[in-house]
Amino acid sequence: MARVLAALAFAIAVASNAGVAELGTEIFHVADVFQEDYEQMEQQLKVFVYPDPVVYTKLAGKYASEGYFFRNLMESRFVTTDPEKAQLFFVPISCARLREEGLDHDEISDNVASFVESVIAKFPYWNRTMGADHFFVTCHEIGTRATSKVAHLVKNSIRVVCASSYSGPFIPHKDVALPQILQPFPSPRGGDDTEKRETLGFWAGPANSKTRILLTKTWQEDSDMVISTKHVGMQQFYRSKFCICPSGTRVSTARIVESIHFGCVPGKSFLILSDHYDLPFNDVLDWRKFAVILPEQDAGTLKDALELAPYATLHRNLLQAQAHFEWHSPPIKYDTFHMVMYELWLRHSTVRY
């Protein structure tokens, strides 16, 4: 523990000198409220991390968000070694790590249940609120299903997951959508480069869902669009105004954050009716100010929607959103880590038992 605290102190010192993302106020629902509440969070929020963590340490690949979150938390000012001072308690067991060890989904759920049971046996804090001030983080596809064998973890605790589909056991306004970010990015950020973006809409990938099949059949031959089931070079992100982000075999997709990074306005097709996807930070960020969002059943009108969209405004706002969809080590103000912590801060005063 002494070594962890020493590393933590060093990280905090470095972070105090790190560059800070500039806050673009146009993309927030209520920017003034966010800024005031954010500053309060930075001053007051304390998190206790239970000992003997089972964590995912890789900072690359599709589970990078899970690895970055734990590292950033331990680098941050939010961690306290005194549980009596904590407003939130982190249950540090990684589904990605367990899957890497060869466990199947049922065995992962068993391990999560066992970890929570050990926490309950050793510490009094879970029983004070029936887990309502506890949170759990995973970017693995198992998502909220990992908590299925702990009733109060499902009902009360905050689950921070990449798989944030309404069709599953994800509970909006209690749980938190974690953006899936494939860092390190292979190329630099897109910037103020609208004059170079001549392609109206771009998507490439396997046609493994009804929406993607419809997208391919309808627009593959359209000269204003680049729609392909084959590999297309990274430069196409920089040549396109809109990057289409249809759901595939899973609702969550890293393509949304890739599009934001490359300065390509994301067009997201939601699954119909109850099968919707909770966009990351959507109770704070107004996605309609930097993205085009269509119901999946309207995919046939996609081109009309893109042509009618206020592209210049959306692109300008998109550049403001980029800072909120990047991980840093140590973390910097307003980055992905701090946005997730702010989401937790909003939920820390929920119902107590």
Backbone hydrogen bonds in HBPLUS format (Angstrom, degrees):
<---DONOR---> <-ACCEPTOR-->    atom                        ^
c    i                          cat <-CA-CA->   ^        H-A-AA   ^      H-
h    n   atom  resd res      DA  || num        DHA   H-A  angle D-A-AA Bond
n    s   type  num  typ     dist DA aas  dist angle  dist       angle   num
A0005-LEU N   A0001-MET O   2.94 MM   4  6.25 159.2  1.98 153.3 158.3     1
A0006-ALA N   A0002-ALA O   2.96 MM   4  6.19 152.8  2.03 144.6 152.0     2
A0007-ALA N   A0003-ARG O   2.99 MM   4  6.19 159.8  2.04 144.9 150.2     3
A0008-LEU N   A0004-VAL O   2.83 MM   4  6.04 150.3  1.92 145.2 154.6     4
A0009-ALA N   A0005-LEU O   2.90 MM   4  6.14 157.7  1.95 148.2 152.9     5
A0010-PHE N   A0006-ALA O   3.07 MM   4  6.33 158.1  2.12 147.5 153.0     6
A0011-ALA N   A0007-ALA O   2.97 MM   4  6.17 159.3  2.01 147.5 153.2     7
A0012-ILE N   A0008-LEU O   2.98 MM   4  6.22 157.3  2.03 151.7 157.4     8
A0013-ALA N   A0009-ALA O   3.10 MM   4  6.34 155.9  2.16 145.0 151.0     9
A0014-VAL N   A0010-PHE O   3.02 MM   4  6.34 156.1  2.08 150.3 156.7    10
A0015-ALA N   A0011-ALA O   2.82 MM   4  6.02 160.5  1.86 150.7 156.7    11
A0016-SER N   A0012-ILE O   3.03 MM   4  6.21 145.4  2.15 145.7 153.4    12
A0017-ASN N   A0014-VAL O   3.04 MM   3  5.53 149.2  2.13 110.8 119.7    13
A0018-ALA N   A0015-ALA O   3.03 MM   3  4.90 156.4  2.09 101.0 108.5    14
A0028-PHE N   A0025-THR O   3.44 MM   3  5.83 172.8  2.44 115.3 117.2    15
A0286-ASP N   A0027-ILE O   2.73 MM 259  5.54 167.7  1.75 150.7 155.1    16
A0029-HIS N   A0284-VAL O   3.01 MM 255  5.90 162.7  2.05 155.0 155.0    17
A0034-PHE N   A0030-VAL O   3.11 MM   4  6.39 162.3  2.14 153.7 159.2    18
A0035-GLN N   A0031-ALA O   2.95 MM   4  6.20 168.7  1.97 158.0 159.6    19
A0036-GLU N   A0032-ASP O   3.10 MM   4  6.26 167.0  2.12 149.6 153.1    20
A0037-ASP N   A0033-VAL O   2.95 MM   4  6.04 167.0  1.96 153.4 157.6    21
A0038-TYR N   A0034-PHE O   2.73 MM   4  5.76 154.6  1.80 153.8 161.8    22
A0039-GLU N   A0035-GLN O   3.10 MM   4  6.24 162.9  2.13 146.9 150.1    23
A0040-GLN N   A0036-GLU O   3.22 MM   4  6.49 152.7  2.30 140.0 147.5    24
A0041-MET N   A0037-ASP O   2.90 MM   4  6.21 151.4  1.98 145.8 153.9    25
A0042-GLU N   A0038-TYR O   2.97 MM   4  6.33 162.2  2.00 156.0 159.4    26
A0043-GLN N   A0039-GLU O   3.20 MM   4  6.41 145.4  2.33 141.6 150.0    27
A0044-GLN N   A0040-GLN O   2.97 MM   4  6.06 147.7  2.07 149.7 158.5    28
A0045-LEU N   A0041-MET O   2.93 MM   4  5.22 163.9  1.95 142.6 147.9    29
A0087-GLN N   A0046-LYS O   2.98 MM  41  5.72 154.4  2.05 140.3 144.0    30
A0088-LEU N   A0046-LYS O   3.32 MM  42  6.63 159.0  2.37 157.7 161.5    31
A0047-VAL N   A0078-PHE O   2.69 MM  31  5.67 154.6  1.76 145.2 148.1    32
A0080-THR N   A0047-VAL O   2.87 MM  33  5.78 156.1  1.93 148.2 147.9    33
A0048-PHE N   A0088-LEU O   3.00 MM  40  6.47 159.5  2.04 153.0 156.4    34
A0090-PHE N   A0048-PHE O   2.88 MM  42  6.18 162.1  1.91 155.0 160.9    35
A0050-TYR N   A0090-PHE O   3.39 MM  40  6.40 177.6  2.39 162.2 162.2    36
A0054-VAL N   A0092-PRO O   2.88 MM  38  6.13 160.3  1.91 162.8 165.7    37
A0094-SER N   A0054-VAL O   2.66 MM  40  5.77 139.6  1.82 153.4 167.5    38
A0064-ALA N   A0061-GLY O   3.16 MM   3  5.42 159.6  2.20 118.1 118.2    39
A0066-GLU N   A0063-TYR O   3.00 MM   3  5.59 135.6  2.20 115.1 125.7    40
A0068-TYR N   A0064-ALA O   2.83 MM   4  6.05 167.6  1.84 164.0 167.4    41
A0069-PHE N   A0065-SER O   3.02 MM   4  6.02 156.4  2.08 138.9 145.2    42
A0070-PHE N   A0066-GLU O   3.47 MM   4  6.72 170.0  2.48 148.0 148.6    43
A0071-ARG N   A0067-GLY O   3.18 MM   4  6.40 169.6  2.19 151.6 154.9    44
A0072-ASN N   A0068-TYR O   2.75 MM   4  5.82 172.0  1.76 160.3 163.1    45
A0073-LEU N   A0069-PHE O   2.85 MM   4  6.00 159.2  1.90 151.8 157.8    46
A0074-MET N   A0070-PHE O   3.14 MM   4  6.37 162.6  2.17 150.7 154.0    47
A0075-GLU N   A0071-ARG O   3.01 MM   4  6.26 127.7  2.30 140.5 155.5    48
A0075-GLU N   A0072-ASN O   3.04 MM   3  4.90 132.9  2.27  93.4 107.1    49
A0076-SER N   A0072-ASN O   2.98 MM   4  6.01 118.6  2.37 143.1 158.0    50
A0076-SER N   A0073-LEU O   3.19 MM   3  5.16 149.7  2.29  99.1 108.1    51
A0085-LYS N   A0082-ASP O   2.97 MM   3  5.68 160.9  2.00 122.6 128.4    52
A0086-ALA N   A0083-PRO O   3.21 MM   3  5.11 160.5  2.25 101.4 107.3    53
A0089-PHE N   A0133-ASP O   2.88 MM  44  6.25 144.5  2.01 149.8 159.4    54
A0135-PHE N   A0089-PHE O   2.87 MM  46  6.32 148.5  1.97 160.5 165.4    55
A0091-VAL N   A0135-PHE O   2.91 MM  44  6.03 172.4  1.92 175.7 174.1    56
A0093-ILE N   A0091-VAL O   3.05 MM   2  6.10 131.7  2.29 109.9  96.0    57
A0098-LEU N   A0094-SER O   3.12 MM   4  6.35 158.4  2.17 141.3 147.0    58
A0099-ARG N   A0095-CYS O   2.83 MM   4  6.03 155.4  1.89 150.3 157.2    59
A0100-GLU N   A0096-ALA O   2.95 MM   4  6.07 148.3  2.05 140.3 149.1    60
A0101-GLU N   A0097-ARG O   3.12 MM   4  6.43 132.1  2.36 137.2 149.5    61
A0101-GLU N   A0098-LEU O   3.14 MM   3  5.05 130.9  2.39  91.1 104.3    62
A0103-LEU N   A0098-LEU O   3.25 MM   5  5.85 162.6  2.28 150.9 146.8    63
A0102-GLY N   A0099-ARG O   2.92 MM   3  5.13 158.9  1.96 108.0 113.1    64
A0108-ILE N   A0104-ASP O   2.88 MM   4  6.16 149.7  1.97 154.3 164.2    65
A0109-SER N   A0105-HIS O   3.04 MM   4  6.31 160.3  2.08 148.3 152.5    66
A0110-ASP N   A0106-ASP O   3.05 MM   4  6.34 149.2  2.14 140.6 149.3    67
A0111-ASN N   A0107-GLU O   2.99 MM   4  6.25 153.7  2.06 145.5 151.8    68
A0112-VAL N   A0108-ILE O   2.95 MM   4  6.27 156.7  2.01 154.2 160.6    69
A0113-ALA N   A0109-SER O   3.01 MM   4  6.20 163.8  2.04 147.7 152.0    70
A0114-SER N   A0110-ASP O   2.90 MM   4  6.12 155.2  1.96 146.6 153.8    71
A0115-PHE N   A0111-ASN O   2.91 MM   4  6.09 156.9  1.96 147.2 153.0    72
A0116-VAL N   A0112-VAL O   3.02 MM   4  6.29 165.0  2.04 153.9 157.3    73
A0117-GLU N   A0113-ALA O   2.94 MM   4  6.13 157.1  1.99 147.4 154.2    74
A0118-SER N   A0114-SER O   3.01 MM   4  6.27 147.9  2.11 144.5 152.6    75
A0119-VAL N   A0115-PHE O   3.03 MM   4  6.36 149.8  2.13 146.0 154.5    76
A0120-ILE N   A0116-VAL O   2.93 MM   4  6.23 160.0  1.97 153.5 158.4    77
A0121-ALA N   A0117-GLU O   3.00 MM   4  6.18 148.5  2.11 140.1 148.6    78
A0122-LYS N   A0118-SER O   3.03 MM   4  6.15 146.8  2.14 143.8 151.4    79
A0123-PHE N   A0119-VAL O   2.92 MM   4  5.77 150.8  2.00 154.1 159.6    80
A0128-ARG N   A0125-TYR O   3.30 MM   3  5.33 141.6  2.46  97.2 107.5    81
A0129-THR N   A0126-TRP O   3.25 MM   3  5.95 145.8  2.37 115.8 122.5    82
A0130-MET N   A0126-TRP O   2.77 MM   4  5.41 117.1  2.17 145.3 163.5    83
A0131-GLY N   A0126-TRP O   3.00 MM   5  4.76 140.9  2.16 138.3 138.5    84
A0132-ALA N   A0129-THR O   3.26 MM   3  5.31 162.0  2.30 103.2 108.5    85
A0134-HIS N   A0131-GLY O   3.15 MM   3  5.19 153.5  2.22 116.5 114.9    86
A0158-ILE N   A0134-HIS O   2.98 MM  24  6.33 163.5  2.01 161.9 160.0    87
A0136-PHE N   A0158-ILE O   2.99 MM  22  6.46 147.5  2.09 157.9 167.9    88
A0160-VAL N   A0136-PHE O   2.72 MM  24  5.97 170.5  1.72 173.6 172.7    89
A0138-THR N   A0160-VAL O   2.91 MM  22  6.40 157.0  1.96 164.6 169.6    90
A0162-CYS N   A0138-THR O   3.27 MM  24  6.89 136.7  2.46 141.9 151.1    91
A0143-GLY N   A0140-HIS O   3.01 MM   3  5.80 152.0  2.09 123.1 128.9    92
A0145-ARG N   A0142-ILE O   3.01 MM   3  5.57 137.8  2.20 147.9 145.1    93
A0146-ALA N   A0143-GLY O   3.19 MM   3  6.06 164.8  2.22 121.6 125.4    94
A0147-THR N   A0144-THR O   3.04 MM   3  5.66 160.7  2.08 116.9 122.5    95
A0148-SER N   A0145-ARG O   3.12 MM   3  5.16 168.2  2.14 112.4 114.1    96
A0150-VAL N   A0147-THR O   3.08 MM   3  5.70 163.7  2.11 127.1 127.7    97
A0153-LEU N   A0150-VAL O   2.97 MM   3  5.28 129.1  2.23 107.0 121.4    98
A0154-VAL N   A0150-VAL O   3.14 MM   4  6.51 148.0  2.24 154.7 164.3    99
A0155-LYS N   A0151-ALA O   2.92 MM   4  6.17 168.1  1.93 152.5 155.9   100
A0156-ASN N   A0152-HIS O   2.77 MM   4  5.24 156.6  1.83 131.5 139.6   101
A0157-SER N   A0152-HIS O   3.22 MM   5  6.70 152.4  2.30 146.9 154.9   102
A0176-VAL N   A0159-ARG O   3.01 MM  17  6.14 163.3  2.04 133.4 138.0   103
A0161-VAL N   A0176-VAL O   2.97 MM  15  6.39 150.9  2.05 174.8 174.0   104
A0178-LEU N   A0161-VAL O   2.76 MM  17  5.08 173.4  1.77 123.3 125.5   105
A0164-SER N   A0162-CYS O   2.98 MM   2  5.63 127.4  2.26 108.4  93.0   106
A0278-ASP N   A0164-SER O   2.95 MM 114  5.55 177.1  1.95 166.3 165.5   107
A0168-GLY N   A0165-SER O   3.19 MM   3  5.67 160.9  2.23 110.9 116.3   108
A0166-TYR N   A0276-HIS O   2.61 MM 110  5.20 175.4  1.62 163.7 165.4   109
A0174-LYS N   A0171-ILE O   3.22 MM   3  5.75 155.8  2.29 129.5 135.5   110
A0175-ASP N   A0171-ILE O   2.83 MM   4  5.48 174.6  1.83 169.8 169.3   111
A0190-GLY N   A0261-HIS O   2.91 MM  71  6.33 160.3  1.95 141.4 145.0   112
A0193-ASP N   A0191-GLY O   2.84 MM   2  5.47 127.5  2.12 110.6  94.5   113
A0196-LYS N   A0193-ASP O   3.05 MM   3  5.74 157.7  2.10 119.9 126.3   114
A0197-ARG N   A0194-THR O   3.11 MM   3  5.26 159.4  2.16 107.4 113.9   115
A0198-GLU N   A0239-ARG O   2.95 MM  41  5.94 107.5  2.49 139.3 147.9   116
A0199-THR N   A0239-ARG O   3.03 MM  40  6.01 164.9  2.06 157.8 156.6   117
A0241-LYS N   A0199-THR O   2.83 MM  42  6.12 161.8  1.87 172.3 172.9   118
A0200-LEU N   A0224-ASP O   2.89 MM  24  5.59 143.3  2.03 159.0 170.8   119
A0242-PHE N   A0200-LEU O   3.08 MM  42  6.06 142.8  2.22 135.1 146.4   120
A0226-VAL N   A0201-GLY O   2.88 MM  25  6.30 162.5  1.91 162.6 168.5   121
A0202-PHE N   A0242-PHE O   2.93 MM  40  6.34 139.9  2.09 146.6 159.3   122
A0244-ILE N   A0202-PHE O   2.84 MM  42  5.86 153.9  1.91 146.5 155.4   123
A0203-TRP N   A0226-VAL O   2.94 MM  23  6.42 156.2  2.00 161.6 164.0   124
A0228-SER N   A0203-TRP O   3.00 MM  25  6.48 154.5  2.07 148.6 156.7   125
A0205-GLY N   A0228-SER O   3.02 MM  23  6.63 146.1  2.14 145.4 154.9   126
A0213-ILE N   A0209-SER O   2.95 MM   4  6.19 156.1  2.01 154.0 160.9   127
A0214-LEU N   A0210-LYS O   2.97 MM   4  6.15 162.9  2.00 148.5 153.1   128
A0215-LEU N   A0211-THR O   2.83 MM   4  6.01 157.3  1.88 148.3 155.4   129
A0216-THR N   A0212-ARG O   2.97 MM   4  6.11 158.4  2.02 143.7 148.6   130
A0217-LYS N   A0213-ILE O   2.96 MM   4  6.18 171.1  1.96 154.7 157.1   131
A0218-THR N   A0214-LEU O   2.93 MM   4  5.93 158.0  1.98 150.2 156.1   132
A0219-TRP N   A0215-LEU O   3.06 MM   4  5.91 164.1  2.09 146.7 151.0   133
A0220-GLN N   A0216-THR O   3.08 MM   4  5.05 144.5  2.21 137.6 139.2   134
A0222-ASP N   A0219-TRP O   3.10 MM   3  5.14 160.0  2.15 107.6 113.9   135
A0225-MET N   A0222-ASP O   3.19 MM   3  5.55 159.0  2.24 110.1 116.5   136
A0236-GLN N   A0233-GLY O   3.10 MM   3  6.00 165.0  2.13 124.3 128.2   137
A0237-PHE N   A0234-MET O   3.07 MM   3  5.87 153.9  2.14 122.4 127.8   138
A0238-TYR N   A0235-GLN O   2.96 MM   3  5.32 127.8  2.24 105.2 118.1   139
A0239-ARG N   A0236-GLN O   3.14 MM   3  4.90 138.4  2.32  91.8 103.8   140
A0265-VAL N   A0241-LYS O   2.95 MM  24  6.17 128.2  2.23 161.9 149.7   141
A0243-CYS N   A0265-VAL O   2.91 MM  22  5.92 151.6  2.00 130.0 138.7   142
A0267-GLY N   A0243-CYS O   2.90 MM  24  5.97 155.8  1.95 140.8 141.1   143
A0245-CYS N   A0267-GLY O   2.68 MM  22  5.70 168.9  1.69 162.1 158.3   144
A0248-GLY N   A0250-ARG O   3.27 MM   2  5.21 141.7  2.43 154.7 145.0   145
A0258-GLU N   A0254-ALA O   3.09 MM   4  6.36 161.6  2.12 153.9 159.8   146
A0259-SER N   A0255-ARG O   2.90 MM   4  6.02 159.6  1.95 147.6 152.2   147
A0260-ILE N   A0256-ILE O   3.12 MM   4  6.45 157.2  2.18 145.4 151.3   148
A0261-HIS N   A0257-VAL O   2.90 MM   4  6.13 165.0  1.92 154.1 157.8   149
A0262-PHE N   A0258-GLU O   2.99 MM   4  6.23 159.8  2.03 154.2 158.9   150
A0264-CYS N   A0259-SER O   2.88 MM   5  4.92 159.2  1.92 156.3 152.5   151
A0263-GLY N   A0260-ILE O   3.14 MM   3  5.21 160.0  2.19 105.3 110.9   152
A0292-VAL N   A0266-PRO O   3.02 MM  26  6.44 159.3  2.06 149.8 156.4   153
A0268-LYS N   A0292-VAL O   2.86 MM  24  6.37 143.6  1.99 159.5 169.2   154
A0294-LEU N   A0268-LYS O   3.05 MM  26  6.30 160.6  2.09 151.0 157.2   155
A0270-PHE N   A0294-LEU O   2.95 MM  24  6.38 154.8  2.02 157.3 164.1   156
A0296-GLU N   A0270-PHE O   2.66 MM  26  5.04 122.4  1.99 141.5 151.6   157
A0275-ASP N   A0272-ILE O   3.04 MM   3  5.73 159.5  2.08 144.6 141.8   158
A0282-ASN N   A0279-LEU O   3.23 MM   3  5.52 145.7  2.35 141.6 134.5   159
A0284-VAL N   A0281-PHE O   2.92 MM   3  5.41 159.5  1.96 117.2 123.6   160
A0285-LEU N   A0281-PHE O   2.71 MM   4  5.78 173.8  1.71 169.2 169.9   161
A0289-LYS N   A0286-ASP O   2.96 MM   3  5.79 165.1  1.98 125.7 130.1   162
A0290-PHE N   A0287-TRP O   3.04 MM   3  5.56 165.5  2.06 116.1 120.7   163
A0291-ALA N   A0287-TRP O   2.89 MM   4  5.70 111.3  2.37 153.9 172.7   164
A0298-ASP N   A0295-PRO O   2.91 MM   3  5.48 157.6  1.96 117.1 124.5   165
A0299-ALA N   A0296-GLU O   3.09 MM   3  5.40 152.9  2.16 121.2 119.7   166
A0301-THR N   A0298-ASP O   2.90 MM   3  5.58 160.8  1.94 121.9 128.0   167
A0302-LEU N   A0299-ALA O   3.15 MM   3  5.11 159.1  2.19 111.0 111.9   168
A0305-ALA N   A0301-THR O   3.05 MM   4  6.33 160.3  2.09 157.6 163.8   169
A0306-LEU N   A0302-LEU O   2.94 MM   4  6.27 155.6  2.00 156.2 163.0   170
A0307-GLU N   A0303-LYS O   2.92 MM   4  6.14 160.9  1.96 154.8 160.0   171
A0308-LEU N   A0304-ASP O   3.00 MM   4  6.14 144.9  2.13 146.1 154.9   172
A0309-ALA N   A0305-ALA O   3.06 MM   4  6.07 124.0  2.39 136.6 149.7   173
A0311-TYR N   A0309-ALA O   2.84 MM   2  5.50 126.7  2.12 113.1  96.8   174
A0314-LEU N   A0310-PRO O   3.02 MM   4  6.21 167.7  2.04 159.8 163.8   175
A0315-HIS N   A0311-TYR O   2.81 MM   4  5.98 163.7  1.84 162.4 166.1   176
A0316-ARG N   A0312-ALA O   3.05 MM   4  6.19 160.7  2.09 143.6 149.1   177
A0317-ASN N   A0313-THR O   2.99 MM   4  6.20 162.6  2.02 152.2 156.7   178
A0318-LEU N   A0314-LEU O   2.81 MM   4  5.96 144.1  1.94 141.6 152.7   179
A0319-LEU N   A0315-HIS O   3.17 MM   4  6.47 148.9  2.27 149.5 154.5   180
A0320-GLN N   A0317-ASN O   2.97 MM   3  5.16 130.1  2.23  99.5 113.3   181
A0321-ALA N   A0317-ASN O   3.16 MM   4  6.57 138.7  2.34 141.7 153.4   182
A0321-ALA N   A0318-LEU O   2.95 MM   3  4.99 124.3  2.27  95.5 110.7   183
A0322-GLN N   A0318-LEU O   3.22 MM   4  6.52 131.7  2.47 146.8 158.6   184
A0324-HIS N   A0321-ALA O   2.99 MM   3  5.64 148.1  2.09 121.0 129.7   185
A0325-PHE N   A0322-GLN O   3.04 MM   3  5.48 165.3  2.07 117.2 121.8   186
A0336-THR N   A0326-GLU O   3.07 MM  10  5.45 166.9  2.09 145.0 145.6   187
A0335-ASP N   A0332-ILE O   3.18 MM   3  5.82 160.0  2.22 140.6 140.0   188
A0339-MET N   A0335-ASP O   2.93 MM   4  6.19 150.0  2.02 154.9 164.7   189
A0340-VAL N   A0336-THR O   2.92 MM   4  6.19 156.2  1.97 154.7 160.6   190
A0341-MET N   A0337-PHE O   2.93 MM   4  6.24 159.8  1.97 150.9 157.0   191
A0342-TYR N   A0338-HIS O   2.87 MM   4  6.03 144.8  2.00 137.0 146.7   192
A0343-GLU N   A0339-MET O   3.00 MM   4  6.30 151.2  2.08 142.8 150.1   193
A0344-LEU N   A0340-VAL O   2.97 MM   4  6.34 152.9  2.05 148.7 156.3   194
A0345-TRP N   A0341-MET O   2.81 MM   4  6.07 151.0  1.90 144.0 152.7   195
A0346-LEU N   A0342-TYR O   2.91 MM   4  6.23 151.4  1.99 149.3 156.0   196
A0347-ARG N   A0344-LEU O   3.02 MM   3  5.11 129.7  2.28  97.2 111.0   197
A0348-HIS N   A0344-LEU O   2.96 MM   4  6.04 112.9  2.42 142.5 160.0   198
A0348-HIS N   A0345-TRP O   3.26 MM   3  5.15 154.7  2.33  98.6 106.0   199
A0350-THR N   A0347-ARG O   3.23 MM   3  5.60 143.5  2.37 123.1 119.2   200
